[in-house]
Amino acid sequence: MMEACLVTTTTNDAAEAGRLSEELVRQGLAACVQRITVESQYVWEGRIEQQPEFLLCIKTSRERHDEVEAYLRRAHSYAVPEILCFSAAGGSADYLAWIRDNSQGRRVEG
């Protein structure tokens, strides 16, 4: 049985958020990517930083996690991009099937 997961990352650039989202879906690595505007506060190089960012919620299968992570490491502008994976404990069978069907690594056009 396919295990669904949610992978998250952030970026402070709207164009990059759009490019990452589109390519993950186009490459069949994710069934859906939601872009949410957030305000992030964090420590970077010993200082507290605060800035608006775009949180990407990447809906994929656990089997695709390594490929999603590899893509983000290659394509992301951050030196240390957020890449977190949360396994889905459950969900609607129809929705989980949709994630499975649309994160098989098949390239999508359009």
C-alpha positions as CSV (number, residue, x, y, z in Angstrom):
1,M,0.0,0.0,0.0
2,M,1.3,3.5,-0.9
3,E,2.1,5.8,2.0
4,A,1.4,9.4,1.4
5,C,3.5,12.2,2.9
6,L,3.8,15.9,3.0
7,V,7.2,17.5,2.3
8,T,7.6,21.1,3.2
9,T,10.1,23.8,2.1
10,T,10.2,27.6,2.2
11,T,11.6,30.3,0.0
12,N,11.5,34.1,0.2
13,D,11.1,34.5,-3.6
14,A,7.6,34.3,-5.2
15,A,9.1,33.3,-8.6
16,E,11.2,30.6,-7.1
17,A,8.1,29.3,-5.2
18,G,6.2,29.1,-8.5
19,R,9.1,27.4,-10.4
20,L,9.7,24.8,-7.7
21,S,5.9,24.1,-7.4
22,E,5.4,23.8,-11.1
23,E,8.4,21.5,-11.7
24,L,7.6,19.2,-8.9
25,V,4.1,18.7,-10.4
26,R,5.3,18.7,-14.0
27,Q,7.9,16.0,-13.2
28,G,5.3,13.8,-11.5
29,L,7.1,14.0,-8.2
30,A,4.1,15.6,-6.4
31,A,0.4,15.4,-7.0
32,C,-0.1,18.9,-5.6
33,V,2.0,21.8,-4.1
34,Q,0.3,24.5,-2.1
35,R,2.0,27.9,-1.7
36,I,1.2,29.7,1.5
37,T,2.5,33.1,2.5
38,V,4.0,33.0,6.0
39,E,6.1,35.2,8.3
40,S,9.2,33.3,9.4
41,Q,11.5,34.1,12.3
42,Y,14.6,32.0,12.7
43,V,18.3,32.0,13.6
44,W,20.8,32.3,10.8
45,E,24.5,32.7,11.3
46,G,24.0,33.6,14.9
47,R,21.4,36.3,14.4
48,I,17.6,36.3,14.6
49,E,16.1,37.0,11.2
50,Q,12.5,37.7,10.3
51,Q,11.1,37.8,6.8
52,P,8.1,36.8,4.7
53,E,8.4,33.5,3.0
54,F,6.4,31.1,0.9
55,L,5.7,27.7,2.5
56,L,5.4,24.9,0.0
57,C,3.3,22.0,1.1
58,I,4.3,19.2,-1.3
59,K,1.8,16.2,-1.4
60,T,3.6,13.1,-2.6
61,S,4.1,9.4,-1.9
62,R,6.7,8.2,0.6
63,E,8.4,6.4,-2.3
64,R,9.0,9.7,-4.1
65,H,10.5,11.5,-1.0
66,D,14.1,10.9,-2.0
67,E,13.5,12.3,-5.5
68,V,11.7,15.3,-4.1
69,E,14.5,16.0,-1.7
70,A,17.1,15.6,-4.5
71,Y,15.2,18.0,-6.7
72,L,14.9,20.6,-3.9
73,R,18.7,20.3,-3.1
74,R,19.5,20.9,-6.8
75,A,17.0,23.6,-7.6
76,H,16.6,25.6,-4.4
77,S,18.5,28.9,-3.9
78,Y,18.9,28.5,-0.1
79,A,22.2,27.2,1.2
80,V,20.3,25.1,3.7
81,P,16.7,24.7,2.4
82,E,14.0,23.4,4.7
83,I,13.1,19.8,3.7
84,L,10.9,18.1,6.1
85,C,8.8,15.0,5.5
86,F,5.6,14.2,7.4
87,S,4.0,10.8,6.9
88,A,0.2,10.7,6.6
89,A,-1.3,8.6,9.3
90,G,-4.5,8.3,7.3
91,G,-6.9,10.1,5.1
92,S,-9.6,9.8,2.5
93,A,-9.0,6.6,0.4
94,D,-10.0,8.5,-2.7
95,Y,-7.6,11.4,-2.0
96,L,-4.7,9.0,-1.1
97,A,-5.3,7.2,-4.4
98,W,-5.2,10.5,-6.2
99,I,-1.8,11.3,-4.6
100,R,-0.6,7.9,-5.6
101,D,-1.8,8.2,-9.1
102,N,-0.3,11.6,-9.6
103,S,3.1,11.2,-8.0
104,Q,4.4,8.3,-10.0
105,G,7.2,10.2,-11.7
106,R,5.4,10.5,-15.0
107,R,6.1,13.9,-16.7
108,V,2.9,16.0,-17.1
109,E,2.5,18.6,-19.9
110,G,0.3,21.6,-19.8
